[in-house]
């Protein structure tokens, strides 16, 4: 690996660490959720945060969005929210009798979709095209979304009152899922001290151009063919598991490699190692699995299947001719 590439990764890691430190001023908790959101950002993906109310999901996504220094819009999903409330619509101007586009909140670099599963599937589907193709179609007209484009969505567990399960197609658009648990006693006490007076406010440490540059660097992280085979083998394991009705899709395999590149970059390495794939596999694959009825009732069913895949699917480096 060239010295220029190594220096580029080192400089990028410094910018990433700036983001982590700034978010840590506002969000009191483990660093893993922040790192997983960074993976989604660097890999040009989207992140879904899940947890019971009151575990700082919205606080985290708002602080993270602010540090990026990009345009950000927040959407509070409710049962009466309409698709046009997200994408926008054409409105009639009484003065000149023409229709003009009133752009919705999706036209931003960072979209904070708060409690996304409190809106019905019809409204949730308004984000499908935006998340996959970075564009929206309104009344037959196609509009490009700004770069970078990142959706940070929060949801409550589906067994809570007033929630609608996200359809499989919607779930598959999220590169990673971040499970937000209750904080430890020490972290919760630190949170009480931090927010006992004036709450801290995150400050921008990047801008849109910086984010695009970091994403370009992450896309150039080197991945050996053997690791591509390893990623495919992990996804294939989920498709043939007896407790899985619908396994990880090819989009999941692609996301696994992209996330591993981002994880390697966060670690300051210009290449992907097997441990990078293992590190991101639970966040990338777990939420995409549709379990059988019997397995659905088991505690941590998806996590157990991913753990089984990581333990049974081995990585073997191929022998190359010199």
N, C-alpha and C positions, 0 to 999 in steps of 0.2 A: 504494500500500500504506500502511495506516494506521501511525501512530507506535507505537500499542499493539502491533500485530503485530510490528513491527521490534524493539521492546524485549523482547517475549516470546521471539523467536528468539535475541536476544543473550544473554538470561539462560539459555536452554536450552543454548546453545553453551558457556557457562561450566561447566555441570554435565557436559556431555559431555567437555570438556577435562579436568575433574577425573578422570573415569574413565580417559582415555587416559594421563594422567600416572601414575596409580596402577598401572595395568597395566605401564607401561614400567619401573617399579621392579623388577618380577619377571621380565618377559619381555624378553629381549634379542634384538632383531631388527627387521626393517622394520615401519613403522607400518601398512602396507596391510592385513595380516590383522586387526589390531585395528579399523581403520575399517570393514572389511567385516563384522565381527561386530557392530559398532554399527549398521550398516545393517539387519541382520537383527533386532536388538532393537527399533529404533525403528519398523520396518515391520511389527512383530508377526509376523515370520517365524522361520525356523530356519536354522541354519548347519551345513554339513558341512565339516570340515577334513580334508584328505587329504595324506599325506606318508609317507615311509619312517619306520621306527621311529627315535626318538632326535632328532627335530628340534623338540621342545618343544611338540607339539600338546596334550598333556594339561596341561602346565604353563601354557600360554596359556589354555585354557578354564577351568581351576580359578581362575587369577588373575582372569580376567574375571568369572566368576560371583561371586567373593568381593566384588569392588568394587561389585556391584549391591546388596548388602545384603539379598538375598532368600533364601528357603529354597531350598536346593540339595541334590540327591541325585545320587550317581554310580552308574552301572550298568556293570559290567565284562562286556562281551558275550563269551560263550564258546560253543563248539559244543553244550554240554549245557544252556544256558539255556532256560527255558520261558517262554511268553507270560505265564503267571500270576506268574512271578518279576518281571515288569515292572508289570503292571496291578494285581496283588493278587488275592485270592480270599476266599471265605467259608470260615471254619473253625468247627468245632463246639466250643462251650464245654462241657466235661464237667460243670461245676458246675450249670448251669441247663438244659442240653440244647438250647440255641438256637444258631443260626449267627450269627456276627458277621463283619463285613468286616475283613479284614486288608489295609489299603491298601498298594499297592506303591510303589516309588520314583518312579513317574510322577506321584504327587500332590505335586508341588513346583513352585515358580516356575521354577527352572532345573534341567533334567535333563541331566546329563553322560553321554552314551552313548559309552563308551570302546571303540574298536575294534569299531564296530557291524557291520562286515562279517565278523567272525569267528563270528557266529551264523547259523544257516540262515534262509531266508526266512520260515518259519513264525513264528519268534520276532521277526524284524524287523517283521513285519506287525502286531505288537501295538501299535506306535507310530502306525500309519496314522490311526486315528480320533482319537487324542489330538492329533496334529500338525495335522490339518485342522480338526477341530471343537471342540477344547479340551474334550473329554469322553471318558470311557471307559464301556464297557458290560460289566458283569460279571454273569454268570448272568441276563441279561435286565434288570438294573437299570442305570439311567443315572446317572452321577456327573459333575458339573461339575468341571473342574480349576481351580486357583487362577489369578488374574490378577496379574501377567503370567505367561505360560507360554512358555518358550523351551527348545528342544532344541538343545544344542551337541554334535554327534556328531563323533567322529574315526574315520578309517578308514585302513588301509594300502592301498597300490596293489594292484589286484586280481590282479596277477601274482605276488604273494608267497604262500608256502605257507600253507595253512590259512585262506584267505579265500573268502568267498562274494560274488559280485557283487550289489549292491543291485538289486532289481527296479525297472523304470521307474516304477511307481506310487510307490514309496518315494522314489526320487530326486526326483521331481517335487514332493514335499512340502517339500523344502529350498529356501528362497528363494535362498540363495547357497551357492556352494562356494568354499572358501579353499584354495588350493594352497600347501602349506608346503614350500619348497625348503631346501636346505642353506644355512646362514648364510655370509656372507662371512668372510674371514680376520679382519678387524678386529672384526666382531661376535662371532665365536667366541672371540677372545682376551678381549673384554669379558665374555663369558659365564663364562670361566674365572676372571676376577678377581672377578666378582659372586658366584659360587658356590664360591669358594675357601675361605670360612669359613662362618659361619652364613648360610644362604640367606635372602633377604628374603621377607617374608610380606605379601601384599596385605591392605589394610584396606578395609572398606566405606566408600563415599563417597555412596551413594544408599540408598534403601529401596524397597519395593514400590510405595508411593504415588508416589514420584518417578518411577519407571519408567513407570507408567501415565500420568502427566501428560505426560512427554516423548513417549510414543507418541501421545497425543491431539494434541499440538502438531504432530507430524510429519504426522499425517493431514490437517491443515488447510493444509498447504503448497499454494500455488496452482499448478495445471497448466493450460496453455492447450490447447484442443482440437487445435491443430496438433501438439503434442507427443504427444498420444494417438495421432494418426494415424501419427506417426513410430515410436512403440513397436510399433504393429500391423504397420507395414511391415517392421521388423527381424525380427519373429517370422515373418511371412509369407515372407520371404526364405529362412529356414532350412527351411521346409516344402517349398519348391520346388527346393532345391539338389540337383543330381544325386548328390552324395555323401552325402546324408542320407536314411536310411530312415524316420526318425520325427523330425519337427521340433518346435520349441517349441510348447507347448500354449497355449490361451487363459489358463490359470492362469499361464503364464510371462509373457504380456503384462501381466497384472494385476500380477504380482510386479515386473516391470521398472519400472512406473510407481511402485509403492509404494517400491521401493528408491531410485529417483531422488529422490523426496520426502525420504527419509531422508538421502541424500547431500547434497542442497541444504541441509538443516537443519544437518548437520555442518559445512558450509561457511559457515553463518551467513546464508543467504539465505531469504527467505520465499516464494520462487517457484522453479520448476524451469526450468532452462535445458537446451538440447540437449546441452551437455557433461556434464550430470549423467546423462543417459540413456546416453551413450557410456561414461562412467566405470564404470557398474555393469553394463553389458551382458555383458562376459565372465564375471563372477561369477554372473549370474542365468541366462543362456541356455546357457552352454557345457556344463554337466553334464547338461542335459536332452536333448541331441541324441543320437539313436541313428544311428550311421553305417553305411553299407553295408560289406560284408565287405572290399572292396578298400581303402576309406578308413580302416577301423579299424586297418589295419596301418601307416598313415602316422604319422610322428612329429608330435605336436601337431596332429592332424587337426581336432579341435573348435576349438582356438584359431585355426587358419587360417580356418575357415569364419566365425567371429564377426568376425575382422579383415576378411574379405572383405565381410561384410554392412555393417560400419561404413564401409567405403570406397566401396561401391557404392550404398548406400541414402542418399540425400541428404535433408536437412531443408529443407523449403520452408514459409515462413510464408505463410498465406493472406491474401488481401486482404479486409478487412472493410468493409462499408458504414458510413458515419458516420451 
